[in-house]
Amino acid sequence: MFKVLVSDPISDFGLQQLTRAADVEVDKITGLGEEELISIIRPYDALLVRSQTKVTRRIVEAGVQLKVIGRAGVGVDNIDLDAATSQGIVVVNAPDGNTVTTCEHTFAMMMALARHIPQAYAQTVAGHWDRKSFLGVELRHKILGVLGLGRIGIEVAKRAAAFGMTVIGYDPFLPEEKANKLGIKLTTVDEVIRTADFMTVHTPLTNETHHMIAGPQFDVMKRGMRIVNCARGGIIDEAALVEALDEGIVAGAAFDVFEHEPPAPDHPFLRHPKIIVTPHLGASTLEAQENVAVDVSEQVIHILRHEPFKNAVNMPAVPTDLLNKLQPYFTLCEQLGKAIAQMTDGAVCQVTVECSGELADLDISPLTPYVIKGILSHHLGAEQVNVVNAIHLAKFRDIHLVERKSLLTQSSSSEITIRLKTAIEERWVTGSALPSVGERLVRIGPYPVEISPDGFVLLISQKDRPGIIGRVGTLLGDSGINIATMQVGRNEAGGSAVMILKIDKKAPKNVMESLYAIPEIKRVREIAFD
């Protein structure tokens, strides 16, 4: 018999797979503090929680029989993942259970925004029969811009089509063929911002998406557009949005999320007549709560019975002998993935992991999730991607994965080359992990380099002309950016050349624009490894 402890209020319907299993015994004891949980956790094989229970390292270490910790929901901030991994405990969540619920809330907010429903309701129940102040607009024949076409964004797009809307969108991983089948016109972020009548965001919150819609974006929007955010607070600059509303650029906004939650009592969203707000209700339906409980219960049973499972959020088991040989390359592969993701444009179509040297004699499949994690985390956020769900997320986005052993290099020097093919280009980067020097990038495309994959690197493609290096160095120096190392390479005198600079801090936007303004420079990319 497997013993399962449920320490938070979780839907009994969702737990039926566990409670009805002949080989599982379930105890539901809620409201436990850390010491109480530590005192009873020892005999349990599995622990199921929501957000109330804080699964600390002490609890994990006390659970000497634990094989799996299940989180009935998406976030796992209340679980010490490092402690669970070090104890060999699999942590699983339920990322798909709130897809439809969040999609429907997005559409509810959009419709309420179009017809002023909250404002009209407030006036009516206050005794004011006002039919003139709440002239709305139809969704039919309007352009809906969707930024982020993952599970939720695609569901929103499907429903928008049923309302007669034209759907345009942006997602770095959605193939054009799949978008066409869904009736979505893929375009750029800038084009979505310029042409949408309604816009909804469904991206994770990352360094790239933080304030991705701010003052400059509001300046080019279609006057009278409306915007919805049921994803994450911070994607849209809240102060800039208020200004755009007051200036009449944006006709209305509907937000389920805030940059800081709960918002302060004097937050301008709470009193603005053109803004609808709800208290982060995207996943708050009976069905969603049941779905996440069903999903996580199913995974717990699979793990306890040693059956295939998904949605783990920590590292899967690798045979000890293979793990020892591959261990030096895990970090390298993730950093190579980060590098190549930041070097390329277009939707990702194929990722190739190519090994040479001693690695060519090993099973390299455990390395691939680290590569994919590095690539996807650049766009989806590190908290959304891990070495277990990376392959699943890649397949969902129709990314073709190839593992290849190089026949060209049979030396004792082991190298890993990551090739990333997108809809518009193909680039590659090569790295090695030598015991004496650690991880290194040794080639960027055809150019040999010697770079440790950490910090910030500027990759500049330019025409080979005298004085370019000096102009770049002067520009960075005047901007207070120190160059740690510099490497240059070229194919032929006067032809194409590359400059690779290791810098001490992130280059701000104005510096990147100044580099692009140098006529001989064709392309500038900043690769952030941290």
VMD Tcl script that draws the C-alpha trace (Angstrom):
set ca {
  {0.00 0.00 0.00}
  {1.16 3.51 -0.85}
  {0.38 6.18 1.74}
  {-0.60 9.64 0.48}
  {-1.01 12.73 2.67}
  {-3.17 15.62 1.45}
  {-2.31 18.64 3.60}
  {-4.36 21.36 1.87}
  {-8.05 21.66 0.89}
  {-8.15 19.87 -2.48}
  {-11.27 18.86 -4.38}
  {-12.54 15.44 -3.23}
  {-13.76 14.82 -6.77}
  {-10.27 15.44 -8.08}
  {-8.79 13.03 -5.55}
  {-11.03 10.12 -6.57}
  {-8.29 8.48 -8.62}
  {-6.30 8.18 -5.42}
  {-9.06 7.39 -2.97}
  {-10.49 4.65 -5.19}
  {-7.15 3.01 -6.01}
  {-6.75 -0.39 -4.37}
  {-3.07 0.16 -3.66}
  {-3.33 3.68 -2.23}
  {-4.31 4.89 1.23}
  {-5.16 8.60 1.47}
  {-5.14 10.74 4.62}
  {-6.49 14.28 4.34}
  {-5.21 16.40 7.22}
  {-5.26 20.15 6.59}
  {-4.15 23.20 8.54}
  {-0.84 21.68 9.68}
  {2.09 23.84 10.68}
  {5.69 22.94 9.83}
  {6.39 21.12 13.12}
  {3.10 19.19 12.96}
  {3.79 18.11 9.40}
  {7.33 17.06 10.26}
  {6.01 14.92 13.09}
  {3.70 12.86 10.84}
  {5.30 12.88 7.37}
  {7.71 9.95 7.86}
  {5.51 7.03 6.68}
  {4.05 8.76 3.61}
  {5.06 8.00 0.04}
  {3.44 11.11 -1.44}
  {2.43 14.60 -0.30}
  {-0.26 16.64 -2.09}
  {-0.51 20.39 -1.48}
  {-1.95 23.56 -2.95}
  {-0.51 26.92 -1.90}
  {-1.13 26.94 1.86}
  {1.40 24.30 2.89}
  {5.00 25.49 2.74}
  {7.06 22.40 1.95}
  {10.37 23.38 3.54}
  {13.69 21.55 3.49}
  {13.03 20.28 7.01}
  {9.73 18.74 5.90}
  {11.36 17.20 2.82}
  {14.20 15.70 4.85}
  {11.74 14.34 7.43}
  {9.78 12.60 4.66}
  {12.23 9.74 4.30}
  {9.65 7.64 2.39}
  {8.54 10.43 0.05}
  {8.74 9.61 -3.64}
  {6.64 12.47 -5.00}
  {5.27 15.87 -3.98}
  {2.24 17.00 -6.00}
  {1.13 20.60 -6.35}
  {-2.53 20.97 -7.37}
  {-1.88 24.07 -9.45}
  {0.84 25.69 -11.50}
  {3.24 27.54 -9.20}
  {5.64 25.62 -6.96}
  {7.08 28.58 -5.04}
  {5.89 26.98 -1.78}
  {8.01 23.85 -2.37}
  {11.77 23.70 -1.81}
  {12.71 22.20 -5.18}
  {16.41 21.94 -4.41}
  {15.70 19.97 -1.26}
  {13.29 17.67 -3.08}
  {15.75 17.05 -5.90}
  {18.61 16.34 -3.52}
  {16.42 13.76 -1.76}
  {15.42 12.13 -5.05}
  {11.78 13.25 -4.74}
  {9.89 14.09 -7.92}
  {7.81 17.28 -7.79}
  {4.85 17.49 -10.17}
  {2.31 20.21 -10.88}
  {-0.78 20.69 -13.06}
  {-0.02 23.36 -15.67}
  {-2.91 22.53 -18.02}
  {-5.83 22.55 -15.58}
  {-6.56 26.28 -15.79}
  {-6.19 26.77 -19.56}
  {-9.89 27.01 -20.46}
  {-10.76 28.83 -17.24}
  {-8.21 31.59 -17.86}
  {-9.24 31.79 -21.51}
  {-12.90 32.23 -20.58}
  {-12.06 34.88 -18.00}
  {-10.10 36.74 -20.67}
  {-13.11 36.68 -22.97}
  {-15.44 37.71 -20.15}
  {-13.21 40.70 -19.46}
  {-13.08 41.57 -23.16}
  {-16.85 41.52 -23.52}
  {-17.37 43.47 -20.29}
  {-14.88 46.02 -21.60}
  {-16.61 46.33 -24.97}
  {-20.06 46.91 -23.42}
  {-19.14 48.76 -20.17}
  {-20.97 46.09 -18.17}
  {-19.45 46.76 -14.68}
  {-19.96 50.51 -14.98}
  {-23.52 50.14 -16.28}
  {-24.37 47.67 -13.52}
  {-23.05 50.01 -10.82}
  {-25.13 52.92 -12.15}
  {-28.28 50.82 -12.52}
  {-28.25 49.35 -8.99}
  {-27.51 52.85 -7.67}
  {-30.87 53.94 -9.11}
  {-29.67 55.69 -12.29}
  {-31.36 54.55 -15.54}
  {-28.66 55.81 -17.91}
  {-28.75 54.37 -21.43}
  {-26.70 57.10 -23.11}
  {-23.41 56.99 -21.25}
  {-22.51 53.39 -22.05}
  {-22.36 53.15 -25.83}
  {-20.34 50.03 -26.56}
  {-18.70 48.38 -29.55}
  {-19.15 44.98 -31.19}
  {-16.42 42.36 -31.25}
  {-17.48 41.28 -34.74}
  {-15.17 42.51 -37.53}
  {-12.66 43.81 -35.01}
  {-8.95 42.87 -35.06}
  {-7.82 40.95 -31.98}
  {-4.09 40.98 -31.33}
  {-2.81 38.09 -29.20}
  {0.70 38.38 -27.78}
  {1.70 34.87 -26.72}
  {0.11 31.91 -28.47}
  {0.66 29.10 -26.01}
  {-2.17 26.99 -24.62}
  {-4.26 29.91 -23.32}
  {-3.56 32.27 -26.20}
  {-4.62 29.66 -28.75}
  {-7.87 28.99 -26.89}
  {-8.63 32.72 -26.85}
  {-7.95 32.90 -30.59}
  {-10.37 30.03 -31.28}
  {-13.19 31.77 -29.42}
  {-12.44 35.10 -31.05}
  {-12.85 33.51 -34.47}
  {-16.31 32.29 -33.43}
  {-17.22 35.90 -32.63}
  {-16.25 37.00 -36.13}
  {-13.00 38.67 -35.10}
  {-9.86 38.74 -37.21}
  {-7.03 37.30 -35.13}
  {-3.42 38.36 -35.52}
  {-0.70 37.36 -33.10}
  {2.91 36.89 -32.19}
  {4.68 33.93 -30.65}
  {8.35 33.02 -31.22}
  {7.59 29.29 -31.31}
  {4.26 28.85 -33.08}
  {4.92 27.54 -36.63}
  {3.21 29.48 -39.40}
  {1.57 26.30 -40.72}
  {-0.10 25.63 -37.37}
  {-1.14 29.28 -37.06}
  {-2.74 29.16 -40.50}
  {-4.76 26.09 -39.53}
  {-6.02 27.98 -36.49}
  {-6.94 31.02 -38.57}
  {-4.28 33.20 -36.94}
  {-2.13 35.58 -38.95}
  {1.36 35.53 -37.45}
  {3.10 38.88 -37.45}
  {5.48 40.97 -35.35}
  {4.87 42.47 -31.92}
  {5.06 45.94 -33.47}
  {2.44 45.08 -36.10}
  {0.08 43.68 -33.44}
  {0.45 46.84 -31.39}
  {-0.14 49.13 -34.39}
  {-3.19 47.40 -35.89}
  {-5.19 45.69 -33.12}
  {-8.61 46.99 -32.04}
  {-8.46 44.69 -28.99}
  {-5.25 43.27 -27.58}
  {-4.68 40.52 -25.01}
  {-1.37 39.31 -23.58}
  {-0.62 35.70 -22.69}
  {3.13 35.65 -22.21}
  {5.06 34.76 -19.06}
  {6.74 37.58 -17.16}
  {10.44 37.58 -18.08}
  {13.15 40.20 -18.49}
  {12.13 40.48 -22.14}
  {8.38 40.81 -21.49}
  {8.56 43.13 -18.48}
  {6.89 46.37 -19.62}
  {6.90 45.11 -23.20}
  {3.94 47.43 -23.66}
  {4.88 50.87 -22.36}
  {4.98 54.48 -23.50}
  {6.55 53.95 -26.96}
  {4.06 51.19 -27.75}
  {1.04 53.23 -26.64}
  {2.24 56.08 -28.87}
  {1.78 54.00 -32.04}
  {-1.45 52.19 -31.13}
  {-4.68 52.63 -33.03}
  {-6.66 55.31 -31.26}
  {-9.58 53.79 -29.34}
  {-8.09 50.33 -28.93}
  {-8.81 48.22 -25.84}
  {-6.39 46.04 -23.88}
  {-6.81 43.00 -21.61}
  {-4.29 41.40 -19.24}
  {-5.18 38.12 -17.53}
  {-1.61 36.80 -17.69}
  {0.93 38.43 -15.36}
  {1.24 41.85 -13.81}
  {4.21 43.82 -15.10}
  {3.89 42.88 -18.77}
  {2.12 46.20 -19.32}
  {3.48 49.40 -17.79}
  {0.63 50.42 -15.50}
  {1.58 54.11 -15.26}
  {1.97 54.39 -19.03}
  {-1.43 52.75 -19.52}
  {-3.14 55.32 -17.27}
  {-1.57 58.11 -19.34}
  {-2.73 56.48 -22.58}
  {-6.27 56.19 -21.20}
  {-6.33 59.81 -20.09}
  {-5.06 60.93 -23.51}
  {-7.73 58.92 -25.30}
  {-5.30 56.57 -27.05}
  {-6.73 53.57 -25.20}
  {-10.52 53.45 -24.86}
  {-10.52 50.93 -22.01}
  {-8.54 48.29 -20.17}
  {-9.42 45.15 -18.23}
  {-6.89 43.69 -15.77}
  {-7.04 40.55 -13.66}
  {-3.42 40.94 -12.52}
  {-1.26 43.66 -11.03}
  {2.47 44.24 -10.90}
  {2.24 44.10 -7.11}
  {-0.58 42.08 -5.57}
  {-2.71 42.97 -3.83}
  {-2.55 46.52 -5.20}
  {-2.23 49.46 -2.85}
  {-5.54 51.12 -1.86}
  {-4.58 54.24 -3.86}
  {-3.64 52.34 -7.02}
  {-4.96 54.39 -9.99}
  {-6.56 51.32 -11.59}
  {-9.01 51.06 -8.68}
  {-10.66 54.41 -9.35}
  {-10.21 54.93 -13.08}
  {-13.57 54.98 -14.93}
  {-12.16 53.26 -18.02}
  {-10.52 50.30 -16.25}
  {-12.15 47.03 -15.16}
  {-10.30 45.02 -12.51}
  {-10.71 41.62 -10.85}
  {-8.58 40.08 -8.06}
  {-6.56 37.50 -10.04}
  {-9.53 35.23 -10.75}
  {-8.22 33.65 -13.96}
  {-8.00 30.14 -12.49}
  {-10.83 30.51 -9.97}
  {-13.54 28.14 -11.13}
  {-14.87 24.93 -9.67}
  {-13.86 23.06 -12.81}
  {-10.30 24.38 -12.76}
  {-9.82 23.40 -9.13}
  {-11.13 19.93 -9.92}
  {-9.01 19.66 -13.06}
  {-5.74 20.46 -11.32}
  {-6.57 17.93 -8.59}
  {-7.36 15.27 -11.21}
  {-4.18 16.01 -13.15}
  {-1.84 15.91 -10.18}
  {-3.52 12.81 -8.70}
  {-2.99 10.97 -11.96}
  {0.70 11.85 -12.04}
  {1.19 10.81 -8.41}
  {-0.28 7.37 -9.12}
  {1.95 6.95 -12.16}
  {5.07 7.83 -10.18}
  {4.21 5.56 -7.26}
  {3.61 2.68 -9.67}
  {6.80 3.41 -11.66}
  {4.79 4.27 -14.77}
  {5.55 7.05 -17.30}
  {4.58 10.52 -16.08}
  {4.79 14.16 -17.14}
  {4.74 17.67 -15.63}
  {7.66 17.09 -13.25}
  {9.37 20.32 -12.29}
  {12.71 18.97 -11.14}
  {15.44 16.79 -12.63}
  {14.52 13.22 -13.58}
  {16.66 10.26 -12.56}
  {19.66 9.32 -14.73}
  {21.70 6.11 -14.18}
  {24.59 6.89 -11.85}
  {27.38 5.82 -14.20}
  {25.98 7.87 -17.08}
  {25.20 10.79 -14.78}
  {28.84 10.96 -13.68}
  {30.03 11.18 -17.28}
  {27.45 13.71 -18.41}
  {27.38 15.91 -15.29}
  {30.05 18.37 -16.57}
  {27.94 19.08 -19.66}
  {24.52 19.83 -18.12}
  {25.25 23.49 -17.39}
  {27.12 23.88 -20.68}
  {24.12 22.62 -22.66}
  {21.73 25.00 -20.94}
  {24.04 27.95 -21.55}
  {24.52 26.99 -25.19}
  {20.72 26.89 -25.51}
  {20.44 30.36 -23.99}
  {23.12 31.67 -26.35}
  {21.64 30.31 -29.56}
  {18.12 31.46 -28.61}
  {19.35 35.03 -28.28}
  {21.30 34.86 -31.54}
  {18.39 33.90 -33.79}
  {15.16 35.39 -35.13}
  {11.98 33.65 -36.18}
  {9.85 30.77 -34.94}
  {11.94 27.78 -33.87}
  {11.53 24.82 -36.23}
  {14.35 22.42 -35.34}
  {17.00 21.97 -32.66}
  {19.96 19.68 -33.31}
  {22.26 18.48 -30.53}
  {25.49 17.18 -32.03}
  {28.23 15.56 -29.91}
  {31.77 14.58 -30.78}
  {34.75 12.97 -29.10}
  {34.11 10.76 -26.09}
  {30.51 11.96 -25.88}
  {29.80 10.26 -29.21}
  {30.02 6.90 -27.42}
  {27.41 7.81 -24.78}
  {23.64 8.12 -24.60}
  {23.32 11.91 -24.93}
  {19.53 12.05 -24.56}
  {19.76 13.37 -20.95}
  {21.58 16.43 -22.33}
  {18.84 17.46 -24.75}
  {16.36 18.70 -22.10}
  {19.01 21.09 -20.80}
  {19.52 22.50 -24.29}
  {15.77 22.93 -24.79}
  {15.42 24.47 -21.33}
  {18.00 27.08 -22.26}
  {16.28 27.87 -25.55}
  {12.70 27.99 -24.28}
  {13.44 29.76 -20.99}
  {14.65 32.80 -22.94}
  {11.09 33.31 -24.21}
  {8.90 31.54 -21.67}
  {10.76 32.40 -18.47}
  {12.94 30.19 -16.31}
  {10.07 29.39 -13.94}
  {8.01 27.92 -16.79}
  {10.61 25.50 -18.17}
  {12.63 22.74 -16.52}
  {14.64 19.74 -17.65}
  {11.63 17.43 -17.38}
  {8.92 19.44 -19.13}
  {11.25 21.01 -21.72}
  {10.80 18.21 -24.27}
  {7.03 18.22 -23.75}
  {6.89 22.00 -24.30}
  {9.04 21.71 -27.43}
  {6.81 19.03 -28.94}
  {3.71 21.08 -28.13}
  {5.25 23.84 -30.23}
  {6.07 21.41 -33.07}
  {9.82 21.86 -32.61}
  {11.68 18.97 -34.26}
  {14.48 17.58 -32.07}
  {17.52 15.84 -33.54}
  {20.36 14.12 -31.66}
  {23.44 13.39 -33.71}
  {26.88 11.86 -33.17}
  {29.56 13.58 -35.19}
  {31.62 11.30 -37.46}
  {34.13 14.02 -38.21}
  {35.78 14.34 -34.81}
  {36.98 11.20 -33.08}
  {39.51 12.82 -30.78}
  {39.39 12.67 -27.01}
  {38.15 16.28 -26.97}
  {34.39 16.23 -26.44}
  {32.40 19.09 -27.96}
  {28.70 19.85 -28.22}
  {27.26 21.80 -31.13}
  {23.73 23.21 -30.94}
  {22.10 24.08 -34.26}
  {18.93 26.13 -34.19}
  {16.84 26.33 -37.34}
  {14.04 28.88 -37.45}
  {11.59 29.87 -40.14}
  {14.07 32.43 -41.49}
  {17.61 31.38 -40.55}
  {19.91 28.73 -39.10}
  {22.73 29.36 -36.64}
  {24.94 27.22 -34.47}
  {27.24 27.43 -31.47}
  {29.78 24.95 -30.08}
  {31.00 24.43 -26.54}
  {33.23 22.20 -24.46}
  {33.64 21.40 -20.77}
  {37.22 20.63 -19.82}
  {37.92 19.60 -16.21}
  {40.74 22.12 -15.91}
  {38.94 25.19 -17.34}
  {35.19 24.50 -17.03}
  {32.52 25.37 -19.59}
  {33.58 27.26 -22.70}
  {32.08 28.49 -25.95}
  {34.63 27.47 -28.55}
  {32.85 28.43 -31.78}
  {30.06 30.80 -32.73}
  {29.08 29.71 -36.21}
  {32.31 29.34 -38.22}
  {34.32 31.65 -35.95}
  {36.59 30.14 -33.26}
  {36.22 31.80 -29.85}
  {37.17 31.19 -26.23}
  {34.42 32.46 -23.92}
  {33.12 31.38 -20.54}
  {29.29 31.22 -20.77}
  {28.42 33.66 -18.01}
  {27.61 37.33 -17.64}
  {26.95 39.40 -20.75}
  {28.40 39.05 -24.24}
  {27.98 41.38 -27.20}
  {28.04 39.63 -30.58}
  {28.59 42.14 -33.38}
  {28.57 41.32 -37.09}
  {30.15 44.00 -39.26}
  {32.03 44.77 -42.43}
  {35.79 44.45 -42.01}
  {36.84 48.11 -42.01}
  {39.64 49.95 -40.17}
  {38.60 51.73 -36.99}
  {35.45 49.76 -36.15}
  {36.97 48.20 -33.03}
  {38.06 51.58 -31.74}
  {34.66 53.15 -32.34}
  {32.89 50.34 -30.51}
  {35.33 50.50 -27.60}
  {34.96 54.25 -27.30}
  {31.17 54.07 -27.40}
  {31.06 51.47 -24.63}
  {33.65 53.33 -22.56}
  {31.73 56.60 -22.81}
  {28.65 54.69 -21.60}
  {30.47 53.34 -18.54}
  {30.57 49.75 -19.81}
  {33.85 47.96 -19.22}
  {35.09 45.39 -21.74}
  {36.47 42.31 -19.99}
  {37.64 40.50 -23.14}
  {37.45 41.07 -26.87}
  {37.82 38.63 -29.75}
  {37.56 39.32 -33.46}
  {37.44 37.14 -36.52}
  {36.92 37.46 -40.25}
  {36.63 35.30 -43.34}
  {38.71 37.58 -45.56}
  {40.15 41.07 -45.51}
  {37.46 43.63 -46.23}
  {34.68 41.05 -46.03}
  {32.39 39.96 -43.22}
  {33.77 40.01 -39.69}
  {32.60 39.32 -36.16}
  {33.44 40.98 -32.87}
  {32.74 39.24 -29.56}
  {32.92 41.36 -26.42}
  {32.59 40.16 -22.84}
  {31.21 43.14 -20.89}
  {30.79 43.72 -17.18}
  {27.13 44.72 -17.22}
  {24.08 44.69 -19.43}
  {24.13 47.19 -22.27}
  {21.14 49.56 -22.05}
  {18.84 50.11 -25.00}
  {20.40 53.43 -26.02}
  {23.83 51.81 -26.29}
  {22.47 49.04 -28.51}
  {20.82 51.68 -30.72}
  {24.10 53.62 -30.94}
  {25.95 50.48 -32.02}
  {23.37 49.84 -34.73}
  {23.85 53.43 -35.91}
  {27.45 52.69 -36.94}
  {27.09 52.15 -40.73}
  {29.50 49.22 -40.96}
  {27.70 47.21 -38.26}
  {25.10 44.82 -39.67}
  {23.84 43.09 -36.54}
  {24.21 43.38 -32.77}
  {23.08 40.78 -30.25}
  {23.51 40.80 -26.49}
  {23.68 37.34 -24.96}
  {22.75 37.28 -21.27}
  {23.77 34.06 -19.55}
  {22.70 34.96 -15.99}
}
mol new
graphics top color blue
foreach p $ca { graphics top sphere $p radius 0.5 }
foreach p [lrange $ca 0 end-1] q [lrange $ca 1 end] { graphics top cylinder $p $q radius 0.2 }
display resetview
